[in-house]
Amino acid sequence: MIRALALTAPLLAFACGSRVDPEAQRSAGRIAHAVEQLRNAPNAAKATALGELGKLPCTGPDVCETRAACQTAYTQHIDALNLTAAAKLKLSDGHEAESAKLLGAAEEKLGRAAPLVSLCTEREAALRRRYKL
């Protein structure tokens, strides 16, 4: 009997310790969904999707850190898209030199955004695994 309790106690402790806070799970679901919407949005709609992500409350450090990481990543990405659009306007107005500078800045920002977007994606996947979303 004592041996049976000794063997089952760690399993019970694991089962109790692996329970997920329902509010954190709901929060993780909302954040993961908003990140997915942001990632899949056409470029013209990414700023709106980013704003929606920023409006969502979060519960739990992993959920809030994921939201923050994705906000940082996609802010950089959207800034680069805006620079690209500005470069196109300058080019259509005949300002090739200014257009080239803007494109260079956009390329630099996209380069900085790429690993941040990858981190965002990894964190979102981790939320989905942890909270079984």
C-alpha positions as CSV (number, residue, x, y, z in Angstrom):
1,M,0.0,0.0,0.0
2,I,2.8,2.4,0.9
3,R,4.7,1.5,-2.2
4,A,1.6,2.1,-4.4
5,L,1.2,5.5,-2.8
6,A,4.8,6.3,-3.3
7,L,4.5,5.4,-7.0
8,T,1.2,7.4,-7.6
9,A,2.1,10.5,-5.6
10,P,4.4,11.9,-8.3
11,L,1.8,11.3,-10.9
12,L,-0.8,13.1,-8.8
13,A,1.5,16.0,-8.3
14,F,2.2,16.2,-12.0
15,A,-1.5,16.1,-12.8
16,C,-2.2,18.8,-10.3
17,G,0.7,20.9,-11.4
18,S,-0.2,20.7,-15.1
19,R,-3.6,22.2,-14.7
20,V,-4.0,25.4,-16.7
21,D,-5.6,28.5,-15.4
22,P,-8.9,28.9,-17.4
23,E,-8.5,32.7,-17.6
24,A,-5.0,32.4,-18.9
25,Q,-6.1,29.8,-21.4
26,R,-8.9,32.1,-22.7
27,S,-6.4,34.9,-22.9
28,A,-3.9,32.8,-24.7
29,G,-6.6,31.7,-27.2
30,R,-7.6,35.4,-27.9
31,I,-3.9,36.4,-28.3
32,A,-3.0,33.4,-30.5
33,H,-6.1,34.0,-32.7
34,A,-5.2,37.8,-33.1
35,V,-1.6,36.9,-34.0
36,E,-2.8,34.5,-36.6
37,Q,-5.2,37.1,-38.0
38,L,-2.3,39.6,-38.1
39,R,0.1,37.2,-39.8
40,N,-2.5,36.2,-42.4
41,A,-3.8,39.7,-43.1
42,P,-3.0,41.3,-46.4
43,N,-0.3,44.0,-46.0
44,A,-2.9,46.8,-46.3
45,A,-4.8,45.4,-43.3
46,K,-1.9,44.6,-41.0
47,A,-1.9,47.9,-39.2
48,T,-5.6,47.4,-38.3
49,A,-4.9,43.8,-37.2
50,L,-2.0,45.1,-35.1
51,G,-4.2,47.6,-33.4
52,E,-6.7,44.9,-32.6
53,L,-4.0,42.8,-31.0
54,G,-2.9,45.7,-28.9
55,K,-6.4,46.2,-27.5
56,L,-6.6,42.7,-26.2
57,P,-6.0,42.1,-22.4
58,C,-3.7,39.4,-21.5
59,T,-3.4,37.1,-18.4
60,G,-0.2,35.4,-17.5
61,P,3.4,36.4,-18.2
62,D,3.8,34.0,-21.2
63,V,0.6,35.4,-22.9
64,C,1.6,39.0,-22.2
65,E,5.1,38.5,-23.4
66,T,3.9,36.8,-26.6
67,R,1.6,39.8,-27.3
68,A,4.4,42.2,-26.7
69,A,6.8,40.3,-28.9
70,C,4.3,40.2,-31.7
71,Q,3.5,43.9,-31.4
72,T,7.2,44.8,-31.6
73,A,7.8,42.5,-34.6
74,Y,4.8,43.6,-36.6
75,T,5.4,47.3,-35.8
76,Q,8.8,47.0,-37.5
77,H,7.2,45.0,-40.4
78,I,4.5,47.6,-40.9
79,D,6.9,50.5,-40.7
80,A,8.9,48.8,-43.5
81,L,5.7,48.4,-45.6
82,N,5.0,52.1,-45.1
83,L,8.5,53.1,-46.2
84,T,8.1,50.9,-49.3
85,A,4.8,52.6,-50.1
86,A,6.4,56.0,-49.6
87,A,9.3,55.0,-51.9
88,K,6.8,54.1,-54.6
89,L,5.2,57.5,-54.3
90,K,8.5,59.2,-54.6
91,L,9.5,57.2,-57.6
92,S,6.2,58.0,-59.3
93,D,6.9,61.7,-58.7
94,G,10.3,61.4,-60.3
95,H,12.3,61.5,-57.1
96,E,14.5,58.5,-57.7
97,A,17.2,59.4,-55.2
98,E,14.7,59.8,-52.4
99,S,12.9,56.7,-53.4
100,A,16.2,54.7,-53.3
101,K,16.9,56.0,-49.7
102,L,13.4,55.0,-48.6
103,L,13.7,51.6,-50.1
104,G,17.1,51.1,-48.4
105,A,15.5,52.0,-45.1
106,A,12.6,49.7,-45.7
107,E,15.0,46.8,-46.5
108,E,16.9,47.5,-43.3
109,K,13.7,47.5,-41.3
110,L,12.5,44.3,-42.9
111,G,15.8,42.7,-42.1
112,R,15.4,43.7,-38.4
113,A,11.7,42.6,-38.4
114,A,12.3,39.1,-39.8
115,P,13.8,37.5,-36.7
116,L,11.3,39.3,-34.5
117,V,8.4,37.9,-36.6
118,S,10.0,34.4,-36.3
119,L,10.1,34.9,-32.5
120,C,6.5,36.0,-32.5
121,T,5.5,32.9,-34.5
122,E,7.5,30.6,-32.1
123,R,5.9,32.2,-29.1
124,E,2.4,31.8,-30.6
125,A,3.1,28.2,-31.3
126,A,4.3,27.7,-27.7
127,L,1.0,29.2,-26.4
128,R,-1.0,26.9,-28.6
129,R,1.0,23.9,-27.3
130,R,0.9,24.9,-23.6
131,Y,-2.8,25.8,-23.6
132,K,-3.9,23.1,-26.1
133,L,-5.4,25.6,-28.5
